[in-house]
Amino acid sequence: MEKDLIEYIAKSLVDDPSCVEVKLIDGEKSTTLELRVATKDIGKVIGKHGRIAKALRTILQSAATRSGKRTMLEILD
């Protein structure tokens, strides 16, 4: 569910939605989502002073409260 949410939001933000990839790495106590977008769209996902990235992480944390696991979002180049 969290993977689909982040993928949907990221595709809405970027110019090239076909390059959006979200990889789920499930651990014992935490889950990590790796978001990869096109190089030209990286600024749109991070935002000024990281505001959009922070908002994505906040949305992800509130969506993941059901699972009881810690969820992290990493934005890769």
Residue frames relative to the residue before (quaternion, step in Angstrom):
aa qw qx qy qz dx dy dz
M 1.0000 0.0000 0.0000 0.0000 0.00 0.00 0.00
E 0.6790 0.4836 -0.2969 0.4658 3.59 0.87 -0.94
K 0.6191 0.5531 -0.3383 0.4432 3.55 1.05 -0.78
D 0.6713 0.4976 -0.2920 0.4653 3.57 0.91 -0.90
L 0.6346 0.5426 -0.3219 0.4464 3.56 1.03 -0.79
I 0.6867 0.4681 -0.2810 0.4801 3.58 0.84 -0.97
E 0.6390 0.5252 -0.3250 0.4586 3.59 1.00 -0.80
Y 0.6512 0.5164 -0.3112 0.4609 3.60 0.95 -0.84
I 0.6792 0.4834 -0.2940 0.4674 3.58 0.87 -0.94
A 0.6637 0.5089 -0.3081 0.4535 3.59 0.91 -0.91
K 0.6557 0.5046 -0.3178 0.4630 3.61 0.94 -0.80
S 0.6370 0.5245 -0.3256 0.4617 3.58 1.13 -0.58
L 0.6905 0.5068 -0.2725 0.4382 3.58 1.12 -0.66
V 0.7478 0.4503 -0.2231 0.4339 3.59 0.93 -0.88
D 0.5633 -0.5968 0.4600 0.3391 3.55 -1.35 0.29
D 0.7746 0.2598 -0.1234 0.5633 3.58 1.12 -0.72
P 0.1425 -0.8464 0.5071 0.0786 3.63 0.22 1.23
S 0.5785 0.6009 -0.3901 0.3899 3.60 1.14 -0.36
C 0.6691 0.4993 -0.2958 0.4643 3.61 1.21 -0.39
V 0.5064 0.6491 -0.4315 0.3689 3.60 1.23 -0.03
E 0.0227 0.7782 -0.6253 0.0536 3.55 -0.86 1.08
V 0.0637 -0.7669 0.6377 0.0344 3.55 -0.99 0.85
K 0.1036 -0.7944 0.5983 0.0141 3.54 -0.70 1.15
L 0.2568 -0.7762 0.5648 0.1119 3.56 -0.85 1.03
I 0.0524 -0.7713 0.6343 0.0028 3.57 -0.79 1.08
D 0.1412 -0.8274 0.5427 0.0299 3.53 -0.33 1.29
G 0.1059 -0.7940 0.5978 0.0313 3.54 -0.77 1.07
E 0.7206 -0.4372 0.3103 0.4397 3.54 -1.31 -0.08
K 0.8154 0.1854 -0.0783 0.5427 3.57 0.86 -0.97
S 0.7931 0.2163 -0.1166 0.5573 3.58 1.19 -0.27
T 0.2475 -0.7263 0.6226 0.1538 3.49 -1.33 0.43
T 0.1367 -0.7856 0.6004 0.0607 3.55 -0.94 0.93
L 0.1569 -0.7555 0.6306 0.0832 3.52 -0.99 0.92
E 0.1616 -0.7751 0.6061 0.0762 3.56 -0.80 1.04
L 0.1430 -0.7945 0.5893 0.0341 3.54 -0.65 1.19
R 0.0182 -0.7852 0.6181 -0.0337 3.53 -0.80 1.08
V 0.0118 -0.7850 0.6185 -0.0326 3.56 -0.86 1.06
A 0.6814 -0.4468 0.3641 0.4511 3.56 -1.31 0.08
T 0.6384 -0.5676 0.3699 0.3653 3.56 -1.14 0.69
K 0.6820 0.4927 -0.2938 0.4537 3.58 0.95 -0.80
D 0.7077 0.4589 -0.2553 0.4726 3.61 1.20 -0.43
I 0.4209 0.7359 -0.4585 0.2665 3.60 1.22 -0.09
G 0.6470 0.5315 -0.3174 0.4452 3.59 1.03 -0.72
K 0.6397 0.5290 -0.3233 0.4543 3.56 1.10 -0.64
V 0.6696 0.4781 -0.2962 0.4851 3.57 1.12 -0.61
I 0.6894 0.4537 -0.2814 0.4895 3.59 1.06 -0.68
G 0.2434 -0.8043 0.5069 0.1921 3.59 0.92 -0.87
K 0.6644 -0.4786 0.3770 0.4329 3.56 -1.31 0.13
H 0.8523 -0.0088 -0.0598 0.5196 3.52 -0.86 1.11
G 0.6402 -0.5752 0.3145 0.4005 3.60 1.15 0.58
R 0.3227 0.7901 -0.4786 0.2061 3.58 1.19 0.33
I 0.6787 0.4729 -0.3058 0.4713 3.60 0.88 -0.83
A 0.6287 0.5252 -0.3325 0.4673 3.59 1.01 -0.76
K 0.6473 0.5091 -0.3133 0.4729 3.58 0.98 -0.80
A 0.6485 0.5106 -0.3126 0.4701 3.58 1.00 -0.81
L 0.6271 0.5265 -0.3311 0.4689 3.59 1.02 -0.77
R 0.6667 0.5001 -0.2976 0.4657 3.58 0.95 -0.88
T 0.6375 0.5232 -0.3233 0.4641 3.58 1.04 -0.74
I 0.6493 0.5023 -0.3067 0.4816 3.58 0.95 -0.87
L 0.6510 0.5239 -0.3083 0.4547 3.56 0.97 -0.86
Q 0.6607 0.5061 -0.3131 0.4574 3.59 0.91 -0.85
S 0.6886 0.4652 -0.2976 0.4699 3.58 0.91 -0.81
A 0.6455 0.5047 -0.3270 0.4707 3.61 1.08 -0.58
A 0.7150 0.4655 -0.2460 0.4601 3.58 1.12 -0.65
T 0.4221 0.7266 -0.4669 0.2754 3.62 1.17 0.06
R 0.5751 0.5998 -0.3775 0.4087 3.59 1.13 -0.49
S 0.7002 0.4926 -0.2794 0.4348 3.57 0.93 -0.89
G 0.3885 -0.7419 0.4707 0.2777 3.59 1.13 -0.48
K 0.5966 0.5471 -0.3626 0.4618 3.57 1.28 0.10
R 0.4935 -0.6112 0.5193 0.3365 3.54 -1.24 0.42
T 0.1227 -0.8033 0.5817 0.0355 3.57 -0.81 0.99
M 0.0800 -0.7965 0.5993 0.0057 3.56 -0.88 1.02
L 0.2235 -0.7518 0.6072 0.1270 3.53 -1.22 0.62
E 0.0713 -0.7743 0.6284 0.0212 3.54 -0.85 1.03
I 0.2073 -0.7629 0.6027 0.1083 3.56 -0.88 0.99
L 0.1565 -0.8224 0.5457 0.0376 3.56 -0.49 1.25
D 0.5138 -0.6326 0.4910 0.3079 3.54 -1.24 0.58
